[in-house]
């Protein structure tokens, strides 16, 4: 074996060892952080429920068909004194500027929007992330999508888009519209 072949073998072996150690380290870090990340996600969902629903005494979790796909949407049926008082739908869209946006939207029993809360998003800081701000989300409160078109005004809807963030605004509307249409179909009003 020549010196050149020996050096190449040493380099390949060294690279392999470094890659293996990096993979082991990443797997270890993933194992350590996956629990806290899941706990934080559960807490976000719990906080969102408190923000989008009126005061309730019991909560029933249901999975309903997503009207736009083969997956399902998680719905929380809010109950107070044995009577259903509203629904919270954990919905999403893939149309965000930077991909998936997850939103919790609360509806009363007439399917009027109570409130909305963004659970996860990766929109552009200072622009698209404004979908998380009350100034934008307020326009959906007390609106029934039966007569409030969940599209931005540029698309002949009723929603004021965020300046320079039409894509994020459209995506937010898409998530709410998916929740409304899926819930309406589940309740038998398709």
TAHU-V6418 format. One line per field, one symbol per residue. ss: DSSP state (H for helix, E for strand, C for the rest). phi: phi as a letter, one per 30 degrees, with the letter a starting at -180 (. if undefined). A space follows every 10 residues. Layout:
ss->???
phi->???
This chain:
ss->CCHHHHHHHH HHHHHHHHHH HHHHHHHHHH HHHHHHHHHH HHHHHHHHHH HHCCCCCEEE EEEEECCCCC CEEEEEEEEE CCEEEEEEEE EEEEEECCEE EEEEEEECCC CEEEEEEEEE CCCCCCCHHH HHCHHHHHHH CCCECCCCCC CEHHHCCCEC CCCCCHHHHH HHHHHHHHHH HHHHHHCCCC
phi->.ddddddddd dddddddddd dddddddddd ddcddddddd dddddddded dcbdebcbbc cbccdddcac dbcdbccdbb hicdclbccd cabccdecjd bcbcbcbddc idddabbdcb abddeibddd dddeeddedc diccddbbdd bdedcicccd ddeibddddd dedddddddd dddddddjce
